[in-house]
Amino acid sequence: MRPTHRPIRVLIGKVGLDGHDRGARIIATALKDAGMEVIYTGLRQTPETVVNIALQEDVDVIGISILSGAHMTIFPRILALIKSHGMDDVILMGGGIIPEKDAQDLEKMGVDKIFQPGTPVSEIIEFIQEAVRKRRQAID
């Protein structure tokens, strides 16, 4: 069980063949500036690698940036891996080029939040802070 007083730990992952990481780096920097500990996986990771890093780093949040169009394959795989590793307290969120209908479907599957392009960084920070606060209260 992780201590509830430690800084929020967020893993930002780029999964698949997507080679564009400007947005992920901007989000990672903003989260660091907001006092969170951020682990950035780098480009072209597999779902298995991302979840294994998240497990090793004991993160509170996994954030996936995806622009390749493979979101309906990648997110279900990550959800299955999270479940198989018993990481039910980890928040899964994503952002990138994801059509609204797909975003709704992913949230129904168990992704906690999908952010669309142009979402203010402050909204992402507030979401993470509130979601982690709620999960930590549920554990206490």
N, C-alpha and C positions, 0 to 999 in steps of 0.2 A: 504494500500500500504506500503510495507516494505522499509525502508531507503536503498539507494544504497551504502552508505559508510560503512555499518556494515560488520563484518566478514562473510564470507561464512558459512552458516549453513548446515550441512549434516547429514542426518539420515541413519545409516547403519542398515539394517534389515536382520534377518534370519527367513524366512517364511517356514512353514510346518514342517515336521518331521525330517528334516535335523539336525543332532546333532553335526556337525563339524563346529567350528567357528574360527579356527586358522587364516585362510585367512582374514576373516572379521575383526578380532582384529588387524591384521597386517596393513590392510588398514586404519582402524580407527586411529591407532597410527600415521601412516605416514601423514594422513590428519591433525591431530592435530599439528604435528611437522611443517607442512606447514602453520600454522596459522589459520586453519579453526576450527569452533566450531563443535564438533561431538557428536551426540546422538546415542548410541548403544542400540538396543532394547532387546538384549539377544536372546536366542534360542526359537524356536518353536512358533513363532508368527503367527497370521492370517493376511491376507491382510488388513482386516478391522482395526485391531489394529495398524498396521504399518502406514496406511494412517491417522488414527485419531491422532496418535502421531505426524506425520509430520505436520498435520494441527495445532495442539495445539502448537507445537514448532516453527511454521512459518519458515520451512526449505526452502532452495533453491534447495536442491538435495535430492532425495531418492536413496540410493544404496542398491540393494538386492543381497545378496550372496546366491547362491543355488547350492547344489551338489546332490540333491535328484532325479533329473530327472523330477520334476513337473513344470518346467519352462513354458511350453506351457499352463498350467492352471493358474499358479500364476500370471505371468506378465499381461495377459489380464484382470484378475480380478483387479489388482492394477490400471491398466490404466483406467478401468471403474470407479473405486472409485475416482481416481484423477479427472476425468471429472465430475462426479456427485457432487463433492465438489467445483467445479470451480477453481481448482488448476492448471490451464493451464500454469502458469509461473514456475512450479516446474519441474526440470529436473529429469528424471527417467533413472537410469543406473543399470546395473547388471553385475555379474561375477560369475564364477564357471565352473562347468562341463556342458557346453551347446554346442552341436554340431554347427558347422559353419552355416549349412543350417537353423537351428532353430534360431540362432542369427540373421541372415539376415531377417527371417520372423518376428521376434520380433521387429526389427528396422523398418520394413515396417509398423507394427501395431502402432508404436508410441513410443517405447522405444528409448530413445535418443542414448544409446550406450551400447553394450555388450562387456565386456572385457574377453578375453580367459585366461586360466591358463598360467602363465609365463609372463604376461604383466608387464613391468617395472612400479613400483609405480610412478615414475616421469611422465610417460605417462598419468596415471589416474589423477594425480594432475593437469597437464597441461590441460587435457580435461575439468575438472571441472572449473578451473579458466577461461578458454576461454568461455565455455558455459554460465556460470553465468554472465560474463562480457557482452556477447551479449544480454542475457535476460534483464539485468538491463538497458542497453542502449535502448532497445526497449521500456521499460517502461517510461524512462525519456522523 
